[in-house]
């Protein structure tokens, strides 16, 4: 009987070890901008094909109800001149009417370098393994990951990263 219990216990421990996989996120192994497929307020789809070429990209996963997300929207709007060279993609799982209300309230929806949309497949938060909102991922002009911020960051830091990405892109062209 002792041998049977020991065998079952050993088999359980071994099986537990094999079932565990390392906690790696896709964005750490693939530095490219992930597939984007979001429904915009006007019922059109925004995809990677719509992302402007040779521009730094900031992907922001947010919740319209999140106080930090609301504060981030206010701060970004107040620093819009410093952020004009970046392209911002705001993604959420919330409904299109809730997204529209957020866009309008914070005056970002009409800006040409801001896009908002619903991710009905929950692909973006799965890709980044988002735990908190706002989550931000910054990409350079070549679509390569520069930095992520699990709880957002300041407009000043974003402006610095965007400026550096633009300069690096110009220097590569020389």
C-alpha positions as CSV (number, residue, x, y, z in Angstrom):
1,X,0.0,0.0,0.0
2,X,2.8,2.4,0.8
3,X,4.3,1.8,-2.6
4,X,1.0,2.6,-4.3
5,X,0.6,5.9,-2.3
6,X,4.2,6.8,-3.1
7,X,3.7,6.0,-6.8
8,X,0.5,8.1,-7.0
9,X,2.2,10.9,-5.1
10,X,5.3,10.8,-7.4
11,X,3.1,10.6,-10.5
12,X,1.1,13.6,-9.3
13,X,4.2,15.7,-8.6
14,X,5.7,14.8,-12.0
15,X,2.5,15.5,-13.9
16,X,2.2,18.9,-12.1
17,X,5.7,19.8,-13.2
18,X,5.0,18.9,-16.9
19,X,1.8,20.9,-17.0
20,X,3.4,24.1,-15.9
21,X,4.6,26.4,-18.7
22,X,6.8,29.4,-18.2
23,X,4.9,32.7,-17.7
24,X,6.1,34.4,-20.9
25,X,3.9,36.8,-22.8
26,X,3.7,37.0,-26.5
27,X,4.9,40.6,-26.6
28,X,8.2,39.6,-25.0
29,X,8.9,37.0,-27.7
30,X,7.5,39.0,-30.6
31,X,8.5,42.7,-30.6
32,X,6.3,43.6,-33.6
33,X,3.0,45.5,-33.3
34,X,0.4,42.8,-32.6
35,X,-2.5,42.2,-35.0
36,X,-5.0,45.0,-34.4
37,X,-8.6,44.4,-35.3
38,X,-10.9,46.9,-33.5
39,X,-14.4,48.2,-34.2
40,X,-14.4,52.0,-34.3
41,X,-17.4,54.2,-33.2
42,X,-18.4,54.7,-36.9
43,X,-18.7,50.9,-37.3
44,X,-15.6,50.5,-39.4
45,X,-12.7,48.2,-38.6
46,X,-9.3,49.6,-37.8
47,X,-6.4,47.1,-38.5
48,X,-2.7,47.2,-38.8
49,X,-3.1,48.2,-42.5
50,X,-4.5,51.5,-41.2
51,X,-1.5,52.4,-39.0
52,X,0.5,55.1,-40.5
53,X,4.0,54.1,-41.7
54,X,7.2,55.5,-40.1
55,X,5.4,56.8,-37.1
56,X,5.9,55.8,-33.5
57,X,2.8,54.0,-32.2
58,X,1.4,53.9,-28.7
59,X,-1.2,51.2,-27.9
60,X,-3.3,52.0,-24.8
61,X,-5.6,49.3,-23.4
62,X,-8.1,51.2,-21.2
63,X,-11.5,51.1,-19.5
64,X,-13.8,54.1,-20.0
65,X,-14.8,53.7,-16.3
66,X,-11.2,53.6,-15.0
67,X,-10.2,56.8,-13.1
68,X,-6.5,56.4,-14.1
69,X,-7.6,56.1,-17.8
70,X,-9.7,59.2,-17.5
71,X,-6.8,61.1,-16.0
72,X,-4.4,59.8,-18.7
73,X,-6.8,61.1,-21.4
74,X,-6.9,64.5,-19.8
75,X,-3.2,64.7,-19.5
76,X,-2.5,63.5,-23.0
77,X,-4.9,66.1,-24.4
78,X,-3.2,68.8,-22.4
79,X,0.1,67.8,-23.9
80,X,-1.1,67.1,-27.4
81,X,1.5,69.4,-29.1
82,X,4.3,67.4,-27.6
83,X,2.7,64.1,-28.7
84,X,1.8,65.1,-32.3
85,X,4.4,62.8,-33.9
86,X,3.0,59.7,-32.3
87,X,0.0,57.6,-33.3
88,X,-2.3,56.5,-30.5
89,X,-4.5,53.4,-30.6
90,X,-6.9,53.2,-27.6
91,X,-8.4,49.7,-27.2
92,X,-11.0,48.4,-24.9
93,X,-13.5,45.6,-24.5
94,X,-16.3,48.1,-23.6
95,X,-19.2,48.9,-26.0
96,X,-18.9,51.3,-28.9
97,X,-21.3,53.8,-27.2
98,X,-19.2,53.8,-24.1
99,X,-16.1,54.4,-26.2
100,X,-17.8,57.3,-28.1
101,X,-18.7,58.9,-24.8
102,X,-15.1,58.6,-23.6
103,X,-13.7,60.0,-26.9
104,X,-16.0,63.0,-26.8
105,X,-15.6,63.8,-23.1
106,X,-11.8,63.9,-23.4
107,X,-11.8,65.6,-26.9
108,X,-9.4,62.9,-28.4
109,X,-11.8,61.3,-30.9
110,X,-11.5,64.0,-33.5
111,X,-7.7,64.2,-33.5
112,X,-6.1,62.6,-36.6
113,X,-3.4,60.8,-34.6
114,X,-5.8,59.1,-32.2
115,X,-8.0,56.0,-32.9
116,X,-10.4,54.3,-30.5
117,X,-12.0,51.0,-30.8
118,X,-13.5,47.9,-29.3
119,X,-11.6,44.6,-29.3
120,X,-14.4,42.1,-29.4
121,X,-12.0,39.1,-29.3
122,X,-10.1,40.4,-26.3
123,X,-6.9,39.9,-28.4
124,X,-4.9,42.9,-27.2
125,X,-5.2,42.3,-23.4
126,X,-4.5,38.6,-24.0
127,X,-1.4,39.4,-26.1
128,X,0.0,41.7,-23.4
129,X,-1.4,39.8,-20.4
130,X,-2.9,43.1,-19.2
131,X,-3.5,43.3,-15.4
132,X,-4.1,47.0,-15.0
133,X,-5.5,49.9,-17.0
134,X,-4.3,51.9,-18.6
135,X,-1.7,49.6,-20.1
136,X,0.6,51.2,-22.7
137,X,3.0,49.7,-25.3
138,X,5.2,52.1,-27.2
139,X,6.6,51.1,-30.7
140,X,9.2,52.8,-32.8
141,X,8.9,54.0,-36.4
142,X,9.7,50.4,-37.6
143,X,6.9,48.9,-35.5
144,X,9.3,47.4,-32.9
145,X,8.5,47.4,-29.2
146,X,10.4,50.1,-27.3
147,X,8.8,49.9,-23.9
148,X,5.6,48.8,-22.0
149,X,4.0,50.4,-19.0
150,X,1.7,48.1,-17.0
151,X,0.0,51.0,-15.2
152,X,0.5,53.8,-17.8
153,X,2.9,56.6,-17.7
154,X,3.1,60.4,-18.0
155,X,2.8,62.4,-21.2
156,X,6.3,63.7,-20.7
157,X,7.8,60.1,-20.8
158,X,5.7,59.3,-23.9
159,X,6.8,62.5,-25.6
160,X,10.4,61.6,-24.9
161,X,10.0,58.1,-26.3
162,X,8.2,59.4,-29.4
163,X,10.8,62.1,-30.0
164,X,13.6,59.5,-29.7
165,X,11.9,57.1,-32.0
166,X,11.4,59.8,-34.7
167,X,15.1,60.9,-34.4
168,X,16.2,57.2,-34.6
169,X,14.0,56.8,-37.7
170,X,15.6,59.8,-39.4
171,X,19.1,58.7,-38.5
172,X,18.5,55.3,-40.1
173,X,17.4,57.0,-43.3
174,X,20.7,58.8,-43.6
